[in-house]
């Protein structure tokens, strides 16, 4: 067998093995009953017709209730583009006859699987770079240098954060990884010494601009930071300036498109960010000890990448400033969410995109500078990754063994969540009322009317009085 063909087969086998392991780790959790807001996003993909076709604006909408045999739809109060992408891409992998026809166990898997597929698509660049870095022999023949990138990829993709985010029906672990992971991969390949480099920067900018406000802001700040570093430390100032300018052009075009599609929702997104920070800003929730198994891997990778970047800064800026841009983006998102203190649904999904970006940056740096790395450093990375894998297994096994939620409402008994849904559904049927409950109650017990508990009691009452005055007295609150 010719050597190039053997190498090609080795890469295919490595990619397949890594993909099987990464997917396999998630199998024990993919059947976990949907909790909290997860059902809202599941409906976006599982509904028999696209939710956007039911909306007057023909845009994806958040189902906050089901009243009088009709879905109650409202704005996500965010830039709508990620939800458009989620609906268009996610429904390609979703079952549209699941609601009301499938068993709860099968329905849950059907709800989580499309989000996992989107996550894996977003990680395809990470897997490809890992395979390339592992298979590349380099000038030094060392097993440690070869398997170091493989060990880092395996560790990062099996962290409790990555596992939970990949199967959680939400934006961050699905569309977030698809857009930002792909953008980071394109930036990693954007060598400014080659002619296609600028087109890659343009593509990455467009991908970055299609996401959430804070992602676009982080990328924009990172682009400016990269340009400033190039002014001080690089001899390729002009090429870097052009690349950064092209990136910002792509970013601006994508942001303009997102704004043009739904201006009000785009503006509302800034208010949501301000509101969240006003409530919890400065409370470092992500750094509390109980969050460490989930947030520390993202923080550690940002620090390690930073040290790596400092060591190779000048040659990196000359040839691949996109890697610095991607790294600074991961750092900006991580710091921003840490400072915001927003716990969301008690699963730190916001840290998933910077975790994957940081892993891509590390492996791309390793591939680019592998010949200059000492074999001992490779074995140190492998040893650290093995410790991390042990920590991953310990945390994941604990959640699996205790049968508690790994994602939304983290740590809550899965059986208790199912019982709560059943109890609320019985209340709705017994009173023929509109029960105040999470969407999972309707998803697992279709045929009832509900208004989501996610909006709070006061807002639910106001919503009914404003939009359904004739039915407001039918709103039923479960006993405390």
Secondary structure, 3 states (H helix, E strand, C coil): CCHHHHHHHHHHHHHHHHHHHHHHHHCCCCCCCCCCCHHHHHHHHHCCCCHHHHCCCCCCCEEEEEECCEEEEECCCCCCHHHHHHHHHHCCCCCCCCCCCCCHHHHHHHHHHHHHHHHHHHCHHHHHHHHHHHHCCCCCCCHHHHHHHHHHHHHHHCCHHHHHHHHCCCCCCCHHHHHHHHHHHHHHHCCCCCCCHHHHHHHHHHHHHCCCHHHHHHHHHHHHHHHHHHHHHCCCHHHHHHHHHHHHHHHHHHHHHHHHHCHHHHHHHHHHHHHHHHHHCCCCHHHCHHHHHHHHHHHHHHHHHHHHHHHCHHHHHHHCHHHHHHHHHHHHHHHHHHHHCCCCCCCCHHHHHHHHHHHHHHHHHHHHCHHHCCHHHHHHHHHHHHHHHHHHHHHHHHHHHHCECCCCCCCCEHHHHHHHHHHHHHHHHHHCCEEECCHHHHHHCCCCEEECHHHCHHHHHHHHHHHCHHHHHHEEECCC
